[in-house]
Amino acid sequence: MKRIIATILSAMVGLFGYTIVDTAIETRVTTVENELIALKSEVSMLRGDISRYHVHATQPIPPTTEMPTTLPPTTEAPTTTIPVTTEAQTTTTTQAPTTAIPTTMAPTTTKPAPTTTKPTTTKPVPTTVPITVPTTAVYVVDSGYCGDYTTWTLYSDGKLVISGKGAMYDATPAWSSYSSQIKTVVIEDGVTSICNSAFEYCTNLESVTIPDSVTSIGDAAFVNCTSLESITIPDSVTSIDWYAFSDCTSLTSVTIPDSVTSMGMFVFRGCTSLESITIPDSVTSIDWYAFSGCTSLTSITIPDSVASIGNYAFEGCTSLESVTIGNGLKTIGEKTFYNCTNLKTVTIGKSVTLIGEMAFAGCTSITDVYYAGTQEQWNAITVEDNNARFTDAKIHYNYTV
């Protein structure tokens, strides 16, 4: 019977494409066998009853024995896993590919009951990240042309750069509206001139770089640059025009190179912290008001190359104590040393022939005059009016300048 059931089940497996590979099928076979055995027992009992009925038809039927409610335990036959292949061993028919029957049922998933309490969520406190703007960042404020082949660029740190080739335009420069912002000026090599009023009223200008390519400094180029303390003029410069450094009140020293031949009117007028200045042998004339109002200037030497000094050239230099005039000078103009109240000694070369009106007026401290010529030569000099303090001083003749 067991073999028959197994055969039936195998056929069913072949029909539906299942493969018996585990004990689930074997358990089912055993259960069916037990049921068949129980049925077989019942059938045997029924057959016995029928036989007794025929044999003892005339006899009363004895009471039947109650069937046990439980079947006697049966010995379970050993089971064998039947391998199933794509081709039956006993037939030439090709079976369909089989699929393994899962031995366990898929686990059931119990959905959690929804909770009525909403989870509390703590929102993160936003962190303020400070943004630091670098103070050293430099950018271009403005730029443009300042000559046919020259350009200018102003940076946010106050640096003005002039570059290119050739001269600047002799006109009010385009950067004049930024004059108070300019702190440093760099003129690059190739630029040949500094135009009129180039840096006029740049009151915060502290330093200037002038290349050897520059040959002239125009009128009022640095007028009223009140923060400018020093400047180096290169040997290439031949002329310094009117008011070039006028009212540069912080200027303390200036060296004029040997290449300069002329200095215009008011060139250093009003340079009150200017203490010393060197005039080279190349200069032939000093124009009107050139050093007027340089109240900190203590001494001045005019070289032999200078032939004339204009009116008011050193007027109001109240700290000036000594003046040396070389042998090339012929004329001292009107009020040249007017109101130099601290002037004590004057040295004059023998070439002087004219001392203008009020040239030494107001020089109340003069005590000595040193003259390179003889007394006769001194007497031949024309001294105009209002120079009494000068002529009343002690004259030293034949002094070597």
C-alpha positions as CSV (number, residue, x, y, z in Angstrom):
1,M,0.0,0.0,0.0
2,K,2.8,2.4,1.0
3,R,4.5,1.8,-2.4
4,I,1.2,2.5,-4.2
5,I,0.7,5.8,-2.4
6,A,4.3,6.8,-3.0
7,T,3.9,5.9,-6.7
8,I,0.7,8.0,-6.8
9,L,2.4,10.9,-5.1
10,S,5.4,10.7,-7.4
11,A,3.1,10.8,-10.4
12,M,1.4,13.8,-9.0
13,V,4.8,15.4,-8.5
14,G,5.7,14.7,-12.1
15,L,2.4,16.1,-13.2
16,F,2.6,19.4,-11.3
17,G,6.3,19.9,-11.4
18,Y,7.0,19.6,-7.7
19,T,10.0,17.9,-6.2
20,I,9.7,15.9,-3.0
21,V,12.9,16.7,-1.1
22,D,12.0,17.0,2.5
23,T,10.0,15.3,5.3
24,A,6.7,17.2,4.8
25,I,5.6,14.7,2.1
26,E,6.9,11.8,4.0
27,T,4.8,12.9,7.0
28,R,1.7,13.1,4.8
29,V,2.3,9.6,3.5
30,T,2.6,8.2,7.0
31,T,-0.7,9.9,7.9
32,V,-2.5,8.4,4.9
33,E,-1.1,5.0,5.7
34,N,-2.4,5.2,9.2
35,E,-5.8,6.2,8.0
36,L,-5.8,3.3,5.5
37,I,-4.8,0.9,8.3
38,A,-7.7,2.2,10.4
39,L,-10.1,1.7,7.5
40,K,-8.7,-1.7,6.9
41,S,-9.3,-2.7,10.5
42,E,-12.9,-1.4,10.3
43,V,-13.5,-3.3,7.0
44,S,-12.1,-6.5,8.7
45,M,-14.4,-6.0,11.6
46,L,-17.4,-5.5,9.3
47,R,-16.5,-8.6,7.4
48,G,-16.4,-10.6,10.6
49,D,-19.8,-9.3,11.6
50,I,-21.3,-10.2,8.2
51,S,-19.8,-13.7,8.5
52,R,-21.3,-14.2,11.9
53,Y,-24.6,-12.9,10.6
54,H,-24.7,-15.6,7.9
55,V,-23.6,-18.4,10.2
56,H,-25.8,-17.6,13.0
57,A,-28.7,-16.3,11.2
58,T,-31.1,-18.1,13.5
59,Q,-29.3,-17.1,16.6
60,P,-29.6,-13.7,18.2
61,I,-26.9,-11.4,17.4
62,P,-24.6,-10.9,20.4
63,P,-23.9,-7.4,21.4
64,T,-21.0,-5.9,19.6
65,T,-17.9,-4.8,21.2
66,E,-17.4,-1.0,21.2
67,M,-14.6,0.0,18.9
68,P,-11.8,1.7,20.6
69,T,-11.8,5.4,20.2
70,T,-8.1,5.5,19.6
71,L,-6.1,3.5,17.2
72,P,-3.3,1.3,18.4
73,P,0.1,2.9,17.8
74,T,1.6,1.9,14.6
75,T,5.2,1.5,13.7
76,E,6.2,4.2,11.3
77,A,8.0,2.8,8.3
78,P,11.3,4.4,7.4
79,T,10.9,6.9,4.7
80,T,13.2,7.5,1.8
81,T,13.6,10.7,-0.2
82,I,12.8,10.0,-3.8
83,P,15.0,12.0,-6.1
84,V,13.2,13.5,-9.0
85,T,15.0,14.2,-12.2
86,T,14.0,15.8,-15.5
87,E,13.8,12.4,-17.1
88,A,12.0,9.4,-15.4
89,Q,14.1,6.3,-15.0
90,T,11.4,4.0,-16.2
91,T,10.1,6.0,-19.1
92,T,11.5,7.9,-22.0
93,T,9.0,10.8,-21.5
94,T,10.9,14.1,-20.6
95,Q,9.4,15.7,-17.5
96,A,8.9,19.4,-17.0
97,P,11.4,21.3,-14.9
98,T,10.5,21.0,-11.2
99,T,10.3,23.7,-8.6
100,A,11.0,23.0,-4.9
101,I,8.1,23.1,-2.6
102,P,8.9,25.4,0.3
103,T,8.9,23.4,3.6
104,T,7.9,26.3,5.7
105,M,5.1,28.8,5.4
106,A,6.0,32.4,4.9
107,P,6.2,34.2,8.2
108,T,3.3,36.3,9.1
109,T,4.0,39.9,9.8
110,T,2.0,41.5,12.5
111,K,1.5,45.2,11.9
112,P,2.1,47.3,14.9
113,A,-0.9,49.1,16.2
114,P,-0.8,52.8,15.5
115,T,0.1,54.9,18.5
116,T,-1.9,57.9,19.4
117,T,1.0,59.8,21.0
118,K,3.0,61.8,18.4
119,P,6.7,61.6,18.9
120,T,8.2,64.9,20.1
121,T,10.8,66.3,17.8
122,T,13.3,68.8,19.1
123,K,14.1,71.3,16.3
124,P,17.9,72.0,16.2
125,V,18.7,75.5,17.2
126,P,20.2,77.3,14.2
127,T,23.9,78.2,14.7
128,T,24.9,81.6,13.5
129,V,28.2,81.4,11.6
130,P,30.0,84.7,11.6
131,I,31.1,85.9,8.2
132,T,34.4,87.6,8.3
133,V,35.1,90.0,5.4
134,P,38.8,90.3,4.8
135,T,39.9,93.9,5.4
136,T,43.0,93.4,3.2
137,A,41.0,92.8,0.0
138,V,42.1,95.3,-2.6
139,Y,40.1,96.1,-5.7
140,V,40.1,98.7,-8.5
141,V,38.2,101.8,-7.7
142,D,38.5,103.5,-11.1
143,S,40.9,103.7,-14.0
144,G,41.3,105.4,-17.4
145,Y,43.6,107.3,-19.7
146,C,45.8,110.2,-18.6
147,G,47.8,110.5,-21.9
148,D,47.9,109.3,-25.4
149,Y,49.7,106.2,-24.2
150,T,49.5,106.4,-20.5
151,T,46.8,105.0,-18.1
152,W,46.0,105.4,-14.4
153,T,44.5,102.9,-12.0
154,L,43.3,103.7,-8.4
155,Y,43.0,100.9,-5.9
156,S,40.9,100.6,-2.8
157,D,44.0,100.8,-0.6
158,G,44.7,104.3,-1.8
159,K,47.5,103.3,-4.3
160,L,47.5,105.2,-7.6
161,V,49.5,103.6,-10.4
162,I,50.4,105.5,-13.6
163,S,51.8,103.4,-16.4
164,G,52.5,103.4,-20.1
165,K,54.8,105.4,-22.3
166,G,55.1,109.1,-22.9
167,A,53.8,112.3,-21.4
168,M,50.6,112.9,-19.4
169,Y,47.9,115.3,-20.6
170,D,48.4,118.8,-19.4
171,A,44.9,119.0,-18.0
172,T,43.1,118.3,-14.7
173,P,43.6,114.6,-14.2
174,A,40.6,112.3,-14.1
175,W,41.5,111.0,-10.6
176,S,41.2,114.5,-9.1
177,S,37.7,113.6,-7.6
178,Y,39.5,110.9,-5.6
179,S,42.3,113.2,-4.3
180,S,41.5,112.6,-0.6
181,Q,41.7,108.8,-1.1
182,I,45.2,108.7,-2.6
183,K,47.9,107.6,-0.2
184,T,50.6,106.3,-2.5
185,V,51.6,107.3,-6.0
186,V,53.7,104.9,-8.2
187,I,54.7,106.3,-11.6
188,E,56.1,103.4,-13.6
189,D,59.1,103.6,-15.9
190,G,58.2,104.8,-19.4
191,V,56.1,107.8,-18.3
192,T,58.0,111.0,-19.2
193,S,56.2,113.8,-17.4
194,I,54.1,114.7,-14.4
195,C,51.2,116.9,-15.6
196,N,50.1,120.2,-14.1
197,S,48.0,119.7,-10.9
198,A,48.6,116.0,-11.1
199,F,48.3,115.4,-7.3
200,E,47.0,118.8,-6.2
201,Y,45.2,118.7,-2.8
202,C,46.0,115.0,-2.2
203,T,46.1,115.7,1.5
204,N,46.6,112.1,2.5
205,L,49.5,111.4,0.0
206,E,52.4,110.0,2.0
207,S,54.9,108.7,-0.6
208,V,55.7,109.1,-4.3
209,T,57.9,107.0,-6.6
210,I,59.2,108.8,-9.7
211,P,61.1,106.8,-12.3
212,D,64.2,108.0,-14.3
213,S,62.1,108.3,-17.4
214,V,60.4,111.5,-16.0
215,T,62.0,114.7,-17.3
216,S,59.6,117.4,-16.0
217,I,57.3,118.1,-13.0
218,G,54.4,120.4,-14.0
219,D,52.8,123.4,-12.3
220,A,51.2,122.7,-9.0
221,A,51.9,119.0,-9.4
222,F,52.0,118.4,-5.6
223,V,50.5,121.5,-4.3
224,N,48.9,121.1,-0.8
225,C,50.0,117.5,-0.3
226,T,50.1,118.2,3.4
227,S,51.0,114.6,4.4
228,L,54.0,114.2,2.1
229,E,57.2,114.1,4.2
230,S,59.9,113.4,1.6
231,I,60.4,113.0,-2.1
232,T,63.2,111.8,-4.3
233,I,63.5,113.6,-7.6
234,P,65.5,111.5,-10.2
235,D,68.4,112.7,-12.2
236,S,66.3,112.7,-15.4
237,V,64.3,115.7,-14.2
238,T,65.4,119.0,-15.8
239,S,62.7,121.4,-14.7
240,I,60.4,121.9,-11.7
241,D,57.6,124.3,-12.6
242,W,55.5,126.8,-10.6
243,Y,54.0,125.7,-7.3
244,A,55.2,122.2,-7.8
245,F,55.5,121.5,-4.1
246,S,53.8,124.5,-2.7
247,D,52.3,124.2,0.7
248,C,53.5,120.6,1.3
249,T,53.6,121.5,5.0
250,S,55.0,118.0,6.2
251,L,57.9,118.0,3.7
252,T,61.1,117.8,5.7
253,S,63.8,117.3,3.1
254,V,64.3,117.6,-0.6
255,T,67.3,116.7,-2.8
256,I,67.3,118.3,-6.2
257,P,69.4,116.4,-8.7
258,D,72.2,117.9,-10.8
259,S,70.0,117.5,-13.9
260,V,67.6,120.3,-12.8
261,T,68.4,123.7,-14.5
262,S,65.4,125.8,-13.5
263,M,62.9,126.0,-10.6
264,G,59.7,128.0,-11.1
265,M,57.9,130.5,-8.9
266,F,56.5,129.3,-5.6
267,V,58.0,125.9,-6.2
268,F,58.5,125.1,-2.4
269,R,56.5,128.0,-1.0
270,G,54.8,127.3,2.3
271,C,56.7,124.0,3.0
272,T,56.8,124.8,6.7
273,S,58.4,121.2,8.2
274,L,61.2,121.6,5.3
275,E,64.4,121.9,7.2
276,S,67.1,121.4,4.6
277,I,67.4,121.6,0.8
278,T,70.3,121.0,-1.5
279,I,70.4,123.0,-4.7
280,P,72.7,121.4,-7.2
281,D,75.3,123.1,-9.4
282,S,73.1,122.6,-12.5
283,V,70.5,125.2,-11.3
284,T,71.0,128.6,-13.0
285,S,68.0,130.5,-11.6
286,I,65.7,130.5,-8.6
287,D,62.4,132.1,-9.4
288,W,60.0,134.3,-7.4
289,Y,58.7,132.9,-4.1
290,A,60.6,129.6,-4.7
291,F,61.1,128.9,-0.9
292,S,58.8,131.6,0.5
293,G,57.3,130.7,3.9
294,C,59.6,127.7,4.6
295,T,59.5,128.5,8.3
296,S,61.6,125.5,9.4
297,L,64.5,126.0,6.9
298,T,67.6,126.8,8.9
299,S,70.3,127.3,6.2
300,I,70.6,127.6,2.5
301,T,73.5,127.4,0.0
302,I,73.2,128.9,-3.4
303,P,75.8,127.3,-5.8
304,D,78.0,129.2,-8.2
305,S,75.8,128.1,-11.1
306,V,72.9,130.3,-10.0
307,A,73.0,133.7,-11.7
308,S,69.7,135.2,-10.4
309,I,67.3,134.9,-7.5
310,G,63.8,136.1,-7.9
311,N,61.8,138.4,-5.7
312,Y,60.5,136.9,-2.4
313,A,62.5,133.7,-3.0
314,F,63.2,133.1,0.7
315,E,60.7,135.6,2.2
316,G,59.3,134.7,5.6
317,C,61.8,131.9,6.3
318,T,61.7,132.8,10.0
319,S,64.1,129.9,11.1
320,L,66.8,130.7,8.5
321,E,70.1,131.5,10.4
322,S,72.7,131.5,7.6
323,V,72.8,132.1,3.9
324,T,75.7,131.3,1.5
325,I,75.5,132.8,-2.0
326,G,78.0,131.5,-4.6
327,N,80.3,133.5,-6.9
328,G,77.9,133.2,-9.9
329,L,75.0,135.3,-8.5
330,K,74.8,138.9,-9.9
331,T,71.4,140.1,-8.6
332,I,69.5,139.6,-5.3
333,G,65.9,140.5,-6.0
334,E,63.4,142.6,-4.1
335,K,62.4,141.1,-0.7
336,T,64.5,138.0,-1.4
337,F,65.1,137.5,2.4
338,Y,62.3,139.7,3.6
339,N,61.3,139.0,7.3
340,C,63.9,136.3,7.8
341,T,63.9,137.4,11.4
342,N,66.4,134.8,12.7
343,L,69.0,135.4,9.9
344,K,72.4,136.1,11.6
345,T,75.1,135.7,8.9
346,V,75.3,136.2,5.2
347,T,78.1,135.1,2.9
348,I,78.2,136.7,-0.6
349,G,80.3,136.0,-3.6
350,K,82.2,138.8,-5.4
351,S,80.0,138.7,-8.5
352,V,77.0,140.4,-6.9
353,T,76.3,143.8,-8.4
354,L,72.7,144.6,-7.2
355,I,70.8,144.0,-4.0
356,G,67.2,144.8,-4.6
357,E,64.8,146.9,-2.5
358,M,64.0,145.4,0.9
359,A,66.0,142.3,0.0
360,F,67.0,142.1,3.7
361,A,64.3,144.2,5.3
362,G,63.0,142.8,8.5
363,C,66.2,140.7,9.1
364,T,66.6,142.1,12.6
365,S,69.2,139.6,13.7
366,I,71.9,140.1,11.1
367,T,75.3,140.7,12.7
368,D,78.0,139.7,10.1
369,V,78.4,139.8,6.3
370,Y,81.2,137.9,4.7
371,Y,82.2,139.2,1.3
372,A,84.5,137.4,-1.2
373,G,85.7,140.6,-2.9
374,T,87.6,143.6,-1.8
375,Q,86.2,146.7,0.0
376,E,86.4,148.6,-3.3
377,Q,84.2,145.9,-5.0
378,W,81.8,146.1,-2.1
379,N,81.5,149.8,-2.4
380,A,80.6,149.3,-6.1
381,I,77.5,147.2,-5.3
382,T,74.2,148.9,-5.7
383,V,72.2,148.5,-2.6
384,E,68.6,149.7,-2.9
385,D,66.4,151.1,-0.1
386,N,65.3,149.5,3.2
387,N,68.4,147.3,3.7
388,A,69.8,149.2,6.6
389,R,70.3,146.2,8.9
390,F,72.2,144.5,6.2
391,T,74.6,147.4,5.5
392,D,75.0,148.2,9.2
393,A,76.3,144.7,9.9
394,K,80.0,144.0,10.2
395,I,81.5,143.4,6.7
396,H,84.3,140.9,6.3
397,Y,86.2,141.4,3.0
398,N,88.1,138.9,0.9
399,Y,86.3,136.0,2.4
400,T,86.7,132.7,0.7
401,V,83.2,131.4,-0.1
